[in-house]
């Protein structure tokens, strides 16, 4: 089970908004697939999947503001 | 940096957008080191991911009827206008070679525009909390980016021609009630966009000259 965490995005950036999930819970993802799009003030950032597996849980919904280090989703690794 | 410079001159937005995505895929796959796409656009309004309902002052149909195109795109930021009187630059570079820091790159693009405009004896500045480049309280350059696998696309546009600002009145630029200006307007004289492009290219090479090994 791999937790997908919002990574450090830069100095002074403490949070981002989840703007789009490329997959739904239960779907198969491949390592490096775009998993979720995050938005800061003037930038969007696509977070790739850290592994291949089944996206078992989407914890943060589109529109949610999330903190750096917060768990966004869980993947059951294959 | 082995920078591939792609000069589209006057380009349809869709052409430049698709090209960016092609180049982005090549840089992500290490088939290309980095690229800088330079162009001027036919009149178009683009809506970034942060666009609010009040950013367009007219309906989509009214804007299209005025001869502009309108696209929802994947960059950050709000609504903006692009036209033939601007210089628009799309750097497609891998931030892993520089700094994995979104704010660092945004500030770098601001510095790039400020330095380029200083080559024409125009003093510009940042306003804290309002990304972009300003002449007093008027915006002269706008920034909105997207990043995939730490590779950047979308970028920076600088208003050059004073007669290509009217379409900004169709929107609330960047979702704010602000005034915009141009290099020509601020200087009170004609400026050749090709000269600005040369300056920007020199400055870009200077700003992104030193990078680290992976």
Boltz contact constraints between the chains, C-beta under 6 A:
constraints:
  - contact:
      token1: [A, 9]
      token2: [B, 102]
      max_distance: 6.0
  - contact:
      token1: [A, 10]
      token2: [B, 101]
      max_distance: 6.0
  - contact:
      token1: [A, 10]
      token2: [B, 102]
      max_distance: 6.0
  - contact:
      token1: [A, 10]
      token2: [B, 103]
      max_distance: 6.0
  - contact:
      token1: [A, 11]
      token2: [B, 101]
      max_distance: 6.0
  - contact:
      token1: [A, 11]
      token2: [B, 103]
      max_distance: 6.0
  - contact:
      token1: [A, 12]
      token2: [B, 103]
      max_distance: 6.0
  - contact:
      token1: [A, 19]
      token2: [B, 49]
      max_distance: 6.0
  - contact:
      token1: [A, 39]
      token2: [B, 49]
      max_distance: 6.0
  - contact:
      token1: [A, 39]
      token2: [B, 76]
      max_distance: 6.0
  - contact:
      token1: [A, 42]
      token2: [B, 76]
      max_distance: 6.0
  - contact:
      token1: [A, 42]
      token2: [B, 77]
      max_distance: 6.0
  - contact:
      token1: [A, 42]
      token2: [B, 106]
      max_distance: 6.0
  - contact:
      token1: [A, 42]
      token2: [B, 131]
      max_distance: 6.0
  - contact:
      token1: [A, 42]
      token2: [B, 143]
      max_distance: 6.0
  - contact:
      token1: [A, 42]
      token2: [B, 144]
      max_distance: 6.0
  - contact:
      token1: [A, 43]
      token2: [B, 76]
      max_distance: 6.0
  - contact:
      token1: [A, 43]
      token2: [B, 102]
      max_distance: 6.0
  - contact:
      token1: [A, 43]
      token2: [B, 145]
      max_distance: 6.0
  - contact:
      token1: [A, 44]
      token2: [B, 49]
      max_distance: 6.0
  - contact:
      token1: [A, 44]
      token2: [B, 74]
      max_distance: 6.0
  - contact:
      token1: [A, 44]
      token2: [B, 76]
      max_distance: 6.0
  - contact:
      token1: [A, 44]
      token2: [B, 146]
      max_distance: 6.0
  - contact:
      token1: [A, 45]
      token2: [B, 147]
      max_distance: 6.0
  - contact:
      token1: [A, 46]
      token2: [B, 148]
      max_distance: 6.0
